[in-house]
């Protein structure tokens, strides 16, 4: 049994389909409203603030252990 000869348009079909699927996904995304965008930015700022607080607490604790390391 022999394999069929590859179509000269195979690469073009793959290229077109990939571009179509990319454009379809981009077009399907809803446009962000200014209110939703502001809420997202506020959540992001809150999350960053909480992360920075955790890091400050952790590294403050490390510095305290380092300072009192000679006692133990």
N, C-alpha and C positions, 0 to 999 in steps of 0.2 A: 504494500500500500504506500503510495507516494503522498508527500505533503503538498498542499496547494501552494502555489506561488504567492508570495506576499504582495498585497496590493500596493501600488505606488502612492496611494492616497492614505495609507495607514497612519503615517506620521502626521499628516495634515488633520485627519479626523481626531487623533489624540489631542493635538494642539487646540483645535477648535472646542472640543468637549471640555478640556481643562479651563479654558478661558470662559466658556459659558457657565460652568459650575462656579467659578470664582465670582463672576459678575452676578450670578443668581444669588449667591450668599450675601454679597454686599448690598444688593438691592432689597433683600428680604429684611435687613436690619432696620428697625424703626428709627426714625430721626429722634434724637434726644431733645427733650424739651428743656428750656432754661431752668425750670423748677427742678426737674429730675437731675439735671447736671449739677446744680447747686447742692442738692441733697447728697449726691454721690461725693462731691468734693468735701462736704462737711463730714461725712462718714470717714473719708480717707484721712482728714486732719485729726479726727478723734482717735482713729486707729494708730496713727503715727505718734500722737501725744502719749497714748498708753504704752506703746513700745518703748519710747524714749524714757518714760518713767521706770519701766521694768529694768532697762539697761542701767539707768542711774543707780537704782537700788542694788542691783547685782554687783556693779563695779565698786560701789561704795562699800559693800560688804567685803569684797575682795581686798580693797585697800585697808580696811580695818583689820582683817586677818593678817595681812602682810605686816602691818604696823605692830601688832601684838604677837607676831610669830616668835620673837625671841623669848617670850615669857613661857611658852609651852615647850 
